[in-house]
């Protein structure tokens, strides 16, 4: 809801799940320009705790109450943003564990959430000079001062961002320099939690924290030092490559972005939340993946050769860790491709040593040596680059190979302790398995 006349500076949002995994809540926003200052404030009140969820990517956070204030002012080419947050007040008094010492000599203590743990602050400086643009920002967030993910696009499409989580100090800085149609943009992140994670081998009765039982966890705020380099070639900046609708709006005959991200992760994390095979019941993993340095390269290519023909390709390669407690680091590679020619649409992907399509695949570190998919469809009118409702007829084929890290891999069977025959995926001397599927479909969209 948006106010009018005397209430024109106010907006109100409310509902049972305003974003995926959100608790039932209402948010009241006030925004106004006072002289040379732009001022905004948001009050957020959770009305209830969301119950069971269907995805481990949408685990509800503890019920919260928070108030944020933001002030912005420009000084010529320089900009200053200052923000403050008071959040997590219902968590005051909750008990949590902390660990001190080194492995083999851990000492575990109990503490409580205090008033000072509800406060956080952030400052951001920017310089907008046309060909050269720079920013630096820093934040100090109390243990339960969770502000939510920062989706702000600063100058370009950097992937290193403030996680928005509480329990951390962080610093980010980067610049974007444009030479002709090419933009060169390095970026840096330093991040450290105030209270680190509890490792899986911490002595009982201590255990790794999890968001179902503890007021805070170390996940996205994991300690790290990271850097990235992003190169962008965009000959038509009027249709900016990093707009949310760039798939549709980009009109260059060839636009390209390519980046590399390297993360030094010297510690583990607290436990993630998984979902049992019934699809509803949640549980906490016994730990998390170990300390590991990770890298990834990614490329996005957009080519709109004409109004009737275009293609979009995304390529990636790099190391990655599971969300759950499995210690195996995977090295994965892949390509996603979409092509539209008049009323014909083709979608395809190739994935090597990567997780499957569902969230539990990454939670339990279930990978496939090779995954192939091709989807060809014909629509009554020109298809959209987004997967919007339309009337079309198509055929899709999917093929996967399986090994001992894949679900459903059963090269042979063995007898378990209960005397039942069960698959034995770890047996030696068998080739990879495979599975495939072909489906046809007809989508009918009846619109006004």
MIKESE-536464 format. One record per residue (C-alpha): residue in one letter; z, y, x. Coordinates in steps of 0.001 Angstrom, whole numbers, plus 500000, padded with zeros to 6 digits. Example, Ala and Ser with C-alpha at 12.3 -4.5 7.8 and 13.67 -1.06 7.14 Angstrom:
2
A507800495500512300
S507140498940513670
***
This chain:
448
X500000500000500000
X499112503478501255
X500946506588500088
X499269509722498711
X500196513429498598
X503844513757499682
X503835510107500815
X500484510233502647
X502136509473506005
X503582506178504759
X502105502666504522
X503801499542503183
X502909495886503748
X504776492970502179
X504186489325501440
X505284485724502003
X503241485343505247
X501604488566506476
X500208486711509482
X500001483026510328
X503547481707510772
X505285484940509730
X508491484918507725
X508434486536504255
X508844490214505091
X508031493838504384
X506925496476506906
X507135500233506323
X505105502487508634
X505337506263509120
X502707508089511187
X502296511831511709
X500982514392514193
X503626516945515171
X502030519680517264
X500566517961520320
X502498514764519713
X501447511721517680
X504515509969516310
X504746506591514578
X507567504358513424
X507632500884511848
X510582499221510129
X510323495439509722
X512688493368507580
X512431489581507250
X513497488569503740
X513774484830504339
X513136482115506923
X509762480380506610
X510156476644506182
X507872473835507294
X504624474743509020
X501310472943509425
X500467474020512986
X502417474259516226
X500556477535516864
X502404479101513921
X506061478150514395
X508192480745512561
X510439482920514722
X514127483413513843
X514722485798510959
X514783489351512328
X515186493042511553
X513568495626513804
X512627499267514126
X510023500571516579
X509148504169517491
X506033505293519366
X505145508739520758
X501786509670522309
X500572512882523941
X497483513798525934
X497551516104528970
X493883516759529658
X492442513487530970
X495898511908531146
X497678510205528286
X501321509188527938
X502637506587525482
X506363505935525129
X507818503317522812
X511268502087521889
X512336498969519993
X515512497836518277
X515056494257517133
X516754490922516495
X519940492354514983
X520588489248512780
X520814487207516005
X523878489034517296
X526664486579518067
X524332483592518494
X525304481396521453
X522819480521524194
X522928478715527540
X522044480090530970
X521699478242534249
X522657479365537736
X522187477726541119
X519460475499542525
X518110472086541572
X520755469437542142
X523498472078542022
X522940473650538615
X525816475397536882
X525402476007533149
X527219478720531212
X527350479879527612
X526850483458526486
X526336485344523231
X523710487802522006
X525187491295522270
X524172494696520941
X522408495670524172
X520166492589523867
X518467494186520819
X516930497128522681
X513664497455524573
X511357500165525838
X507829500602527128
X505855503361528845
X502100503564529427
X500062506057531455
X496281506373531172
X493595508385532932
X490232508716531172
X487653510101533577
X484390508718532230
X483089506561535073
X486618505866536327
X489443504930533948
X492927503743534937
X496126502656533252
X499618501511534217
X502377500332531930
X505821498806532164
X508373497391529769
X512004496284529767
X512869494171526729
X516280492817525727
X516825489104525154
X515891489218521443
X513873492462521366
X510623490830520262
X507923493325519388
X504993490974518821
X501764490508520750
X499984493617522062
X496354493465520941
X495474496935522225
X492098497159523973
X492524499427526989
X489143500481528442
X487741496920528555
X488348493288527550
X491093492289529978
X492924489043529218
X496153489855531078
X498346491647528550
X501959492270527653
X503045489223525639
X505228491464523427
X508115489028523796
X511715489957524430
X513686488745527469
X511440490216530143
X510547492944532565
X506861493506533203
X504378495787534931
X500609495957534434
X497948498126536010
X494167498117536204
X491107500310536362
X487535500176535084
X484772501710537206
X481232502060535836
X478162502003538058
X475045502447535955
X475191499710533312
X477737497614535237
X481507497931534812
X483897496581537483
X487464496129536224
X490323494554538233
X493706494090536543
X497220493050537648
X500318491658535902
X503872491076537110
X506311489555534641
X509816488099534899
X512297486985532218
X515806488407532293
X517187484914531688
X514954482164533035
X514216478789531404
X516516475782531464
X514693473002533348
X514360469522531845
X516673467977534485
X519564470348533791
X522783468288533429
X524043467427529919
X525233468781527575
X522799471529528553
X519142471201527475
X515964473262527531
X516067475993524909
X513797475858521847
X513124478465519166
X514379476191516359
X517919476073517763
X518221479060520111
X517952482839519639
X515244483189522324
X513069481112524650
X510972481530527777
X507352480813526807
X504782483643526872
X507266485676528937
X507207483021531678
X507622484376535205
X504257485072536784
X502228487206539143
X498620487341537994
X495383489104538719
X491939489215537154
X488530490683537844
X486228491425534909
X482571492375535296
X480618493671532307
X476904494406531993
X476270496202528702
X473089498307528480
X473905499394524896
X477499500750525007
X477115502078521474
X477616498467520364
X480591497853522652
X480865494265523877
X484612494046523220
X484623495205519605
X486166492655517250
X482781492243515536
X480686492250518714
X479076488916517783
X477454490693514873
X477113494292516117
X475942493771519737
X472236494660519855
X471333494363523579
X468520492096524705
X471028490917527326
X474739491774527603
X477089489826529827
X480767489687530719
X482192487477533445
X485791487262534601
X488197485278536718
X491961485046536136
X494492483652538622
X498151483078537722
X500999482229540091
X503614480486537896
X506661479636540045
X508850478217537234
X508692475974534200
X509236477165530601
X511619476376527791
X510614473720525281
X507735474163522853
X507773472919519268
X505601470008518181
X504795468402514831
X505248464695514076
X502387462533512705
X503406463317509112
X501925466775509708
X505047468656508570
X508178467640510494
X508835469718513615
X510678468741516778
X511418470195520208
X509809468686523298
X512289467510525976
X510980470069528487
X507833471849529596
X505046471618532153
X506196472310535744
X505541475300538000
X501853475497538815
X499219478004539940
X496335478191537468
X492885479753537545
X490095480177535036
X486630481714534990
X484941482745531765
X481548484160530837
X480158485505527575
X476431486111527146
X474901487879524163
X471144488211523711
X469621489769520590
X465948489466521496
X464825490652518058
X466213491120514563
X465159487532513810
X466278485797517021
X469441485860519112
X471933483711520955
X475566483871522043
X476978481602524762
X480533481258526083
X481199479331529292
X484546478515530878
X486037476481533723
X489486476198535227
X492904474562535304
X495271474434532333
X498600472958531244
X499706471348528006
X501954473156525534
X504359470226525474
X506272468464528229
X503469466435529858
X503235467343533567
X499511466625534004
X497353469634534902
X493780469335533668
X490603470806535158
X488283471555532249
X484770472935531783
X482790473877528728
X479991475720526963
X479769476943523368
X476364478047522106
X475143479659518868
X471502480466518093
X470004482151515025
X466262482268514352
X465364483699510945
X467072481298508480
X467815478605511100
X471246478419512745
X472176476118515628
X475747475655516900
X476636473397519821
X479260472753522464
X479744470693525609
X483310470118526839
X484270468146529921
X487827466856530460
X489153469127527740
X491514468898524785
X490240467961521368
X489830470364518446
X493354470191516996
X496549471854518162
X498377468550518687
X495781467581521294
X497008470363523583
X500649469835522562
X500561466192523713
X497941466735526471
X495343464509524802
X491966465004526491
X488471463540526283
X486217463028529348
X483213464363527415
X482715466000524020
X479312466924522582
X478499468574519264
X475293469881517683
X475009471470514248
X471663472544512751
X471456474256509357
X468978476193507224
X470166478966504887
X468565480726501928
X468888484048503779
X469529485070507386
X472811483418508537
X475734485469509808
X477153485141513315
X480541484631511719
X481196481471509727
X481109483220506356
X480383481558502997
X476677481156502355
X474275478623500870
X472911476293503527
X471871472715504203
X472738471155507559
X473387468147509746
X476057467804512432
X476529465188515133
X479650464741517297
X480073462388520266
X483135461801522461
X484045459485525296
X487630458257525604
X489917457255528456
X493625456546528851
X494478460187528087
X492573460138524775
X493828459231521293
X492383456054519770
X491425454583523186
X491966450822522878
X490131448848525604
X492322445809524983
X495571444819523303
X498946443641524463
X502090442323522813
X504963444801522630
X508702444075522601
X508618443528518836
X505933440888519171
X503150443016517685
X499658443524519085
X499211447148520207
X496497448962522207
X496984449085525990
X495184452233527220
X496512451898530789
X494888448575531591
X492663448604534699
X489009447555534852
X487635448795531529
X485000451485530987
X485495454590528906
X485345454144525167
X483266456290522836
X483161457484519254
X480527459330517271
X479961460819513852
X476947462152511940
X477444464137508770
X475159466029506421
X476356468857504232
X475293471264501530
X477293474471501088
X476689476465497921
X477946480042497710
X477790481718494301
X478426485408494753
X477832488608492830
***
